[in-house]
Amino acid sequence: MPHLRFIKTDYSYADYSTTISPAIERALEERIAPSTVVLNTFSTDSITAGYLDDPEKSVDLEFCRENGIVVRRRQNAGGGVFGARGSAFLCIYVDTEQPWVPLKTIEDAFQVSLGAMAGVLRDLYGFQAQYRPLNDIEVEGRKVVPSSARLEKGILSLRILINVVPTDRALLQKAIITVAEKTRDKKIKDLGQRFTCLEAEAGRKIRASDLEELSRNTLARIFGGQVPLEAGQLNDQEQRYLEEYQEKYNSDEWFYQNSERTRFKNAPPEAVKGEGRHKAPAGLLRVTLLQEGGKIHDLIITGDFHPSPYGVLRDMEDALRGKDADLTTVQKKIEAIYARPEVEMAGIETGDFSAAFAKAFQESTGR
C-alpha cells in the first residue's frame, strides 16, 4: 500500500537545505528510502543562494559576515532565500515513477502543491492566498510562500518555504541583492515589502500544531486523501549521507563553484567581459561571458529558475564555448538542447536566452 514517511525536524534553514535534504534525495534516487514528507521548523536565522546562481551576485556576503548571517549555496535551484527562525519547510520527496504520485513534472509540482496549500490557507485563516506561477503563494502581491523544485533520476523534490514569522525587512533588503529586472513585473517593487508572513496575514501566533495541520491538510489535497502519513526518521544510510554532505557543502570550493573568481580565474587579459540579465516568467537569467577575437572564450550561465536536468546549463556552456559570438549561433545551439526529450524548462524559452546573450554581447563589444 502506498504511504508517505512523515518526519518532523528543527534544523536551521541553511543546514536543512545543504545536508538533510540532499541526504533524503540521494537515498530516494538509490531506492533505499520511501517517498517522504518533512516538516522542518527553523531553529536559527540563515540564508542560501541557489545551485544555479553565483552567490557573489545574489547575496551581499560582506554584509552577511558582518551581521552573523550564515550563507550556504544549496543543491537546488531558485534565488537567494532567507529562512527566519520560527519559519518552516514542508518538503515533499516522491518517486514520480510510482502510479499513485500525481506530481510528474516540476510544473505539476508547483501548480498542484501550491494551489492546494493556497486553498488550505484560505480555508484555515480566511485571507486571500493565491498561487502565483511559477512557484509562489501570494496575498495581494505579497509573497508568503516561495518554493523550489528538483527532478533528477525520477525523484521529485519540492521544498515549500512557509514564512511563518515576520522577517527584518531592512536586513533582508541588505542581505539579498535584487537587480532591477527581478522586480520589473511585480506589483510591489521593494524587496522587503514583497514579503509577508503567516502570522501577519492570520493575525495571530502560529503554533507547531498549526503548521502540522496546514501540512496534513495540504498533503491530503495533493494526494487525494488516499495516501497515509507514517511517522518515521532518517535511516542509517541517510544519516551517513548527512555527515558526508556537512563536510562537502560547507566548503569554499562548493560555495564559489559558479563564481567568476573560480570559473574565469585563468582567463587571458585580452578577453573582454560582458554580462546580460533577462527576467523570464520562470525567473532571472544571467549570462556572463568573455569574448576574444569574435569568439566566446568562456561563459557562465546562471539564474534562479528551475531547469531539468540541472546539467543542461553546463551543456549549453559547453556547446557555445569557442563558438562565434553572434546570436544566430547561440539560438541554434540552444534550440538543439531544448529539443532533447529529457529537457524541461517551465517558464523559460529559447528567446529568453537570446535576450540575455544579446545584452552580454552588447556590453562586451560596446555595440
ROLUMVO-651285 format. One line per field, with one value per residue (C-alpha): residue number from 0; x, y, z. Coordinates in nm, 4 decimals, decimal comma. Layout:
N
num: c(NUM; ...);
px: c(X; ...);
py: c(Y; ...);
pz: c(Z; ...);
//
This chain:
367
num: c(0; 1; 2; 3; 4; 5; 6; 7; 8; 9; 10; 11; 12; 13; 14; 15; 16; 17; 18; 19; 20; 21; 22; 23; 24; 25; 26; 27; 28; 29; 30; 31; 32; 33; 34; 35; 36; 37; 38; 39; 40; 41; 42; 43; 44; 45; 46; 47; 48; 49; 50; 51; 52; 53; 54; 55; 56; 57; 58; 59; 60; 61; 62; 63; 64; 65; 66; 67; 68; 69; 70; 71; 72; 73; 74; 75; 76; 77; 78; 79; 80; 81; 82; 83; 84; 85; 86; 87; 88; 89; 90; 91; 92; 93; 94; 95; 96; 97; 98; 99; 100; 101; 102; 103; 104; 105; 106; 107; 108; 109; 110; 111; 112; 113; 114; 115; 116; 117; 118; 119; 120; 121; 122; 123; 124; 125; 126; 127; 128; 129; 130; 131; 132; 133; 134; 135; 136; 137; 138; 139; 140; 141; 142; 143; 144; 145; 146; 147; 148; 149; 150; 151; 152; 153; 154; 155; 156; 157; 158; 159; 160; 161; 162; 163; 164; 165; 166; 167; 168; 169; 170; 171; 172; 173; 174; 175; 176; 177; 178; 179; 180; 181; 182; 183; 184; 185; 186; 187; 188; 189; 190; 191; 192; 193; 194; 195; 196; 197; 198; 199; 200; 201; 202; 203; 204; 205; 206; 207; 208; 209; 210; 211; 212; 213; 214; 215; 216; 217; 218; 219; 220; 221; 222; 223; 224; 225; 226; 227; 228; 229; 230; 231; 232; 233; 234; 235; 236; 237; 238; 239; 240; 241; 242; 243; 244; 245; 246; 247; 248; 249; 250; 251; 252; 253; 254; 255; 256; 257; 258; 259; 260; 261; 262; 263; 264; 265; 266; 267; 268; 269; 270; 271; 272; 273; 274; 275; 276; 277; 278; 279; 280; 281; 282; 283; 284; 285; 286; 287; 288; 289; 290; 291; 292; 293; 294; 295; 296; 297; 298; 299; 300; 301; 302; 303; 304; 305; 306; 307; 308; 309; 310; 311; 312; 313; 314; 315; 316; 317; 318; 319; 320; 321; 322; 323; 324; 325; 326; 327; 328; 329; 330; 331; 332; 333; 334; 335; 336; 337; 338; 339; 340; 341; 342; 343; 344; 345; 346; 347; 348; 349; 350; 351; 352; 353; 354; 355; 356; 357; 358; 359; 360; 361; 362; 363; 364; 365; 366);
px: c(0,0000; 0,1423; 0,2347; 0,4492; 0,7120; 0,6489; 0,9447; 0,9434; 1,2756; 1,4094; 1,7297; 1,8170; 1,7065; 2,0637; 2,1582; 1,8451; 1,8981; 2,2577; 2,2618; 1,9239; 1,7511; 2,0267; 2,0668; 1,6998; 1,7131; 2,0111; 1,8506; 1,5353; 1,7371; 1,9055; 1,5614; 1,6716; 1,4172; 1,0427; 0,8708; 0,8943; 0,7484; 0,9431; 0,8068; 1,1113; 1,0854; 1,3937; 1,5926; 1,8044; 1,8250; 2,0155; 2,0231; 2,1012; 2,1892; 2,0523; 2,2541; 2,2475; 2,3298; 2,6531; 2,6277; 2,8592; 2,5964; 2,2840; 2,3850; 2,5764; 2,8327; 3,0206; 2,7010; 2,6083; 2,9503; 2,9302; 2,5842; 2,6449; 2,4145; 2,5204; 2,5134; 2,5224; 2,4880; 2,2214; 2,1862; 1,8610; 1,7580; 1,5846; 1,7080; 1,8504; 1,6195; 1,6215; 1,4928; 1,3934; 1,3934; 1,0428; 0,9524; 0,9288; 0,9787; 0,7242; 0,9351; 0,7954; 1,0243; 0,8455; 0,9240; 0,7480; 0,7545; 0,5011; 0,1471; -0,0068; 0,2147; 0,0279; 0,3386; 0,5223; 0,6999; 0,8330; 0,5445; 0,2978; 0,4669; 0,4343; 0,0828; -0,0749; 0,1033; 0,0996; -0,2569; -0,3501; -0,1725; -0,3248; -0,6688; -0,5897; -0,4617; -0,7845; -0,9934; -0,7954; -0,7180; -0,9584; -0,7076; -0,6908; -0,3882; -0,3378; -0,0990; 0,1210; 0,3013; 0,5651; 0,6480; 0,4940; 0,1860; 0,0976; -0,1505; -0,2318; 0,1145; 0,2970; 0,4867; 0,4002; 0,5238; 0,8108; 0,9248; 1,1859; 1,1963; 1,4387; 1,3724; 1,6614; 1,6600; 1,2832; 1,2838; 1,0952; 1,1932; 0,9565; 1,0556; 0,7804; 0,9045; 0,6336; 0,7160; 0,5609; 0,7109; 0,7978; 1,1341; 1,3532; 1,2896; 1,5836; 1,8145; 1,6571; 1,6964; 2,0652; 2,1418; 1,9820; 2,0870; 1,7913; 1,8554; 1,6029; 1,4952; 1,3667; 1,1024; 1,0026; 0,6775; 0,5956; 0,3087; 0,5379; 0,8898; 1,0570; 1,2054; 1,1040; 0,7508; 0,7106; 0,7257; 0,4702; 0,4237; 0,1575; 0,1292; 0,0761; -0,1920; -0,3656; -0,3499; -0,2348; 0,0508; 0,1138; 0,1868; 0,3628; 0,0235; -0,0996; 0,1893; 0,1200; -0,2482; -0,1590; 0,0837; -0,1509; -0,4431; -0,2227; -0,0930; -0,4468; -0,5427; -0,2339; -0,2708; -0,6490; -0,6565; -0,5660; -0,2019; -0,1461; 0,1377; 0,3514; 0,5849; 0,9497; 1,3114; 1,6251; 1,7645; 2,1294; 2,2440; 2,0715; 2,2476; 2,5841; 2,4997; 2,4072; 2,7505; 2,9207; 2,7294; 2,8083; 3,1743; 3,1232; 2,8662; 3,0312; 3,3453; 3,4558; 3,5099; 3,1383; 3,0199; 3,2088; 3,1637; 2,9587; 3,1512; 3,3813; 3,6641; 3,6536; 3,5364; 3,7358; 4,0497; 4,2706; 4,1147; 4,3547; 4,3910; 4,2731; 3,9339; 3,6515; 3,3730; 3,0061; 2,7023; 2,3381; 2,0384; 1,6872; 1,3741; 1,1742; 0,8447; 1,0374; 1,2940; 1,6124; 1,8547; 2,2126; 2,4796; 2,8357; 3,0833; 3,4369; 3,4740; 3,8026; 3,8591; 3,4905; 3,4637; 3,3096; 3,6222; 3,4273; 3,0871; 2,8781; 2,5011; 2,3340; 1,9926; 1,7142; 1,4885; 1,4270; 1,5587; 1,5594; 1,8108; 2,0301; 2,3264; 2,1526; 2,3061; 2,6548; 2,5651; 2,4768; 2,8063; 2,9996; 2,8092; 2,8884; 3,2427; 3,4804; 3,1964; 3,1221; 2,9912; 2,6662; 2,3003; 2,2389; 2,4942; 2,3564; 1,9994; 2,0841; 2,2850; 2,0227; 1,7350; 1,9160; 1,9468; 1,5820; 1,4834; 1,6163; 1,3290; 1,4601; 1,4911; 1,2224; 1,2406; 0,8983; 0,8559; 1,1701; 1,2023; 1,4901; 1,4155; 1,4852; 1,8376; 1,8804; 1,7749; 2,0347; 2,3096; 2,2241; 2,2842; 2,6082; 2,7376; 2,6455; 2,8339; 3,1424; 3,1641; 3,0169; 2,7636);
py: c(0,0000; 0,3436; 0,5719; 0,8748; 0,8655; 1,1738; 1,3277; 1,6344; 1,8153; 2,1520; 2,2248; 2,5757; 2,6571; 2,6523; 2,3302; 2,1543; 2,2717; 2,1574; 1,8351; 1,6804; 1,7432; 1,6041; 1,3017; 1,2138; 1,2867; 1,0585; 0,7759; 0,8014; 0,8120; 0,4892; 0,3483; 0,2738; 0,5055; 0,5585; 0,8691; 1,1176; 1,4383; 1,6515; 1,9348; 2,1268; 2,4342; 2,6591; 2,6875; 2,9906; 3,2602; 3,1701; 3,2271; 3,0225; 3,1002; 2,8752; 2,5987; 2,7682; 3,1167; 3,2972; 3,3774; 3,6745; 3,8324; 3,7259; 3,7785; 4,0603; 3,8335; 4,1072; 4,2358; 3,8827; 3,8211; 4,1466; 4,0597; 3,6959; 3,5573; 3,2126; 3,1764; 2,8479; 2,7511; 2,4858; 2,1947; 2,3012; 2,5943; 2,9232; 3,2578; 3,3778; 3,2794; 3,3876; 3,1465; 3,3220; 3,1427; 3,0071; 2,9726; 2,6291; 2,3953; 2,1496; 1,9280; 1,6553; 1,3873; 1,1444; 0,8828; 1,0102; 0,6613; 0,5421; 0,5490; 0,6974; 1,0091; 1,2936; 1,5135; 1,4070; 1,7275; 2,0413; 2,2403; 1,9864; 2,0099; 2,3863; 2,4123; 2,1219; 2,1611; 2,5380; 2,5529; 2,3012; 2,4934; 2,8245; 2,6686; 2,5343; 2,8757; 3,0383; 2,7784; 2,7831; 3,1548; 3,3405; 3,5531; 3,5519; 3,3353; 3,2704; 3,0537; 3,2780; 3,0955; 2,9751; 2,8939; 3,1284; 3,1791; 3,5455; 3,7612; 4,0756; 4,0729; 3,9906; 3,6609; 3,4325; 3,1013; 3,0678; 2,7268; 2,5445; 2,2079; 1,9480; 1,6496; 1,4071; 1,0307; 1,0241; 1,1712; 1,4976; 1,7202; 2,0061; 2,2403; 2,4754; 2,7551; 2,8795; 3,2306; 3,1929; 3,4852; 3,8442; 3,8981; 4,2000; 4,3787; 4,6153; 4,3201; 4,1279; 4,4208; 4,4477; 4,0768; 3,9716; 4,1573; 4,2423; 4,3686; 4,5854; 4,3034; 4,0982; 4,3499; 4,4969; 4,2937; 4,2969; 4,4904; 4,5757; 4,6821; 4,6929; 4,3541; 4,3799; 4,4917; 4,1999; 3,9518; 3,8820; 3,6043; 3,3682; 3,5319; 3,8764; 3,7552; 3,5293; 3,7941; 3,5559; 3,3429; 3,0257; 2,7197; 2,3958; 2,2242; 2,4827; 2,4045; 2,0340; 2,0917; 2,3057; 2,0393; 1,7455; 1,9229; 2,0299; 1,6764; 1,5398; 1,7718; 1,6877; 1,3127; 1,2981; 1,1825; 0,8296; 0,8189; 0,7865; 0,9533; 0,7221; 0,8718; 0,7901; 0,9069; 0,9008; 0,5537; 0,4673; 0,5269; 0,8656; 0,9619; 0,8724; 1,0814; 1,3719; 1,3681; 1,3465; 1,6489; 1,8548; 1,8380; 1,8929; 2,1714; 2,3891; 2,4184; 2,7238; 2,5005; 2,4223; 2,7691; 2,9573; 2,6961; 2,9292; 3,2478; 3,4393; 3,4037; 3,0286; 2,9948; 3,2841; 3,2660; 3,1636; 3,3989; 3,5781; 3,9510; 4,0477; 3,8799; 4,1313; 4,0564; 4,1196; 4,0446; 4,0235; 3,9803; 3,8928; 3,8289; 3,5370; 3,4190; 3,1464; 3,3816; 3,5761; 3,4520; 3,5839; 3,5302; 3,6363; 3,5793; 3,6535; 3,7491; 3,7312; 3,7709; 3,7400; 3,4111; 3,3191; 3,2368; 3,1278; 3,1814; 3,1255; 3,0824; 3,1309; 3,2206; 3,1442; 2,9373; 2,5608; 2,3594; 1,9839; 1,8293; 2,0866; 1,9961; 2,1392; 2,4824; 2,3324; 2,1587; 2,4972; 2,6433; 2,3534; 2,3883; 2,7603; 2,7818; 2,8700; 2,9413; 3,2641; 3,5420; 3,6012; 3,5411; 3,3090; 3,0620; 3,0934; 3,0356; 2,7232; 2,5629; 2,6335; 2,5158; 2,1856; 2,1367; 2,2313; 1,9599; 1,6843; 1,4796; 1,4924; 1,8731; 2,0725; 2,4473; 2,5589; 2,9335; 2,9986; 2,9828; 2,9918; 3,3577; 3,4384; 3,3029; 3,5040; 3,8216; 3,7676; 3,6848; 3,9936; 4,2163; 4,0341; 4,0715; 4,4403; 4,5019; 4,3116; 4,4831; 4,8252; 4,7815);
pz: c(0,0000; -0,0873; 0,2014; 0,2826; 0,5553; 0,7733; 0,9579; 1,1859; 1,2457; 1,3679; 1,1750; 1,0564; 0,7042; 0,5670; 0,7436; 0,6276; 0,2708; 0,2440; 0,4469; 0,5352; 0,2051; -0,0218; 0,2042; 0,1589; -0,2155; -0,2627; -0,0685; -0,2799; -0,6012; -0,4912; -0,3988; -0,0416; 0,1243; 0,0754; -0,0592; 0,2243; 0,3650; 0,6127; 0,8244; 0,9484; 1,1744; 1,1568; 1,4783; 1,3724; 1,1012; 0,7829; 0,4074; 0,0954; -0,2650; -0,5375; -0,7004; -1,0415; -0,9188; -0,8376; -0,4635; -0,5039; -0,7298; -0,5439; -0,1798; -0,0100; 0,1511; 0,3347; 0,4967; 0,5992; 0,7531; 0,9474; 1,0801; 1,1626; 0,8947; 0,7799; 0,3999; 0,2130; -0,1522; -0,1725; -0,4151; -0,5803; -0,7948; -0,7173; -0,5928; -0,2639; 0,0219; 0,3861; 0,6489; 0,9688; 1,2988; 1,3552; 0,9882; 0,8318; 0,5376; 0,4076; 0,1818; -0,0427; -0,1895; -0,4210; -0,6812; -0,9938; -1,1429; -0,8859; -1,0317; -0,7157; -0,7327; -0,9110; -0,9374; -1,2532; -1,3588; -1,1923; -1,3386; -1,1952; -0,8571; -0,8343; -0,9723; -0,7827; -0,4489; -0,4185; -0,5435; -0,2734; 0,0021; -0,1079; -0,0753; 0,2712; 0,3822; 0,2664; 0,4491; 0,7747; 0,8082; 0,5803; 0,3879; 0,0083; -0,0587; -0,4309; -0,6281; -0,8415; -1,1219; -1,1342; -0,7737; -0,5147; -0,2996; -0,2591; -0,0699; -0,2729; -0,4262; -0,1033; -0,1066; 0,1840; 0,0412; -0,2090; -0,3277; -0,5310; -0,7039; -0,8350; -1,0610; -1,1004; -1,1688; -1,1398; -0,7878; -0,7468; -0,4540; -0,3756; -0,0967; 0,0204; 0,2455; 0,4801; 0,6032; 0,9468; 1,1401; 1,0432; 0,8780; 0,9472; 0,6172; 0,6459; 0,6978; 0,4101; 0,1701; 0,2501; 0,2544; -0,0756; -0,3906; -0,6125; -0,9662; -1,1491; -1,3812; -1,0874; -0,9779; -1,3137; -1,3341; -0,9620; -0,8054; -0,5137; -0,6074; -0,2667; -0,1705; 0,1943; 0,1121; -0,1300; 0,1583; 0,4266; 0,6806; 0,8020; 1,1432; 0,9893; 0,7491; 1,0029; 1,2736; 1,5437; 1,6719; 1,4716; 1,6834; 1,5913; 1,5849; 1,3312; 1,0978; 1,1225; 1,0474; 0,7446; 0,6235; 0,6674; 0,5005; 0,2080; 0,1584; 0,1697; -0,1169; -0,3205; -0,2864; -0,2727; 0,0876; -0,0216; 0,0911; 0,4675; 0,6570; 0,8681; 1,1310; 1,0661; 1,0815; 0,8680; 0,8136; 0,8843; 0,5262; 0,5126; 0,8359; 0,6791; 0,3725; 0,6009; 0,7631; 0,4241; 0,2955; 0,6027; 0,5051; 0,1321; 0,1270; 0,3879; 0,1704; -0,0315; -0,3340; -0,3465; -0,2491; -0,5244; -0,7978; -1,0230; -0,9465; -1,1789; -0,9252; -0,9914; -1,3500; -1,5046; -1,2914; -1,5865; -1,8427; -2,0823; -2,0096; -2,3591; -2,3175; -2,2728; -2,0259; -2,0903; -1,8771; -1,9779; -1,7483; -1,8578; -1,6498; -1,7877; -1,6345; -1,4502; -1,3009; -1,3637; -1,6299; -1,6272; -1,8943; -1,8173; -2,0980; -2,2112; -2,5755; -2,7633; -3,1368; -3,2195; -3,0283; -2,6946; -2,4971; -2,1895; -2,0319; -1,7200; -1,7395; -1,4024; -1,2689; -1,0252; -1,2497; -1,2400; -1,5371; -1,5510; -1,5517; -1,3795; -1,6001; -1,9060; -1,8400; -1,8376; -2,1657; -2,3120; -2,1967; -2,3488; -2,6766; -2,7045; -2,5675; -2,8533; -3,0971; -3,2864; -3,0655; -3,2521; -3,1755; -3,4698; -3,3356; -2,9837; -3,0957; -3,2984; -3,0184; -2,7531; -2,9712; -3,0242; -2,6493; -2,5938; -2,8431; -2,6170; -2,4719; -2,1151; -2,1027; -1,9194; -1,8572; -1,7431; -1,7838; -1,9874; -2,3665; -2,6117; -2,6778; -2,3131; -2,3540; -2,6744; -2,4931; -2,2196; -2,4695; -2,6755; -2,3734; -2,2884; -2,6447; -2,6416; -2,3202; -2,4328; -2,7729; -2,6962; -2,9768);
//
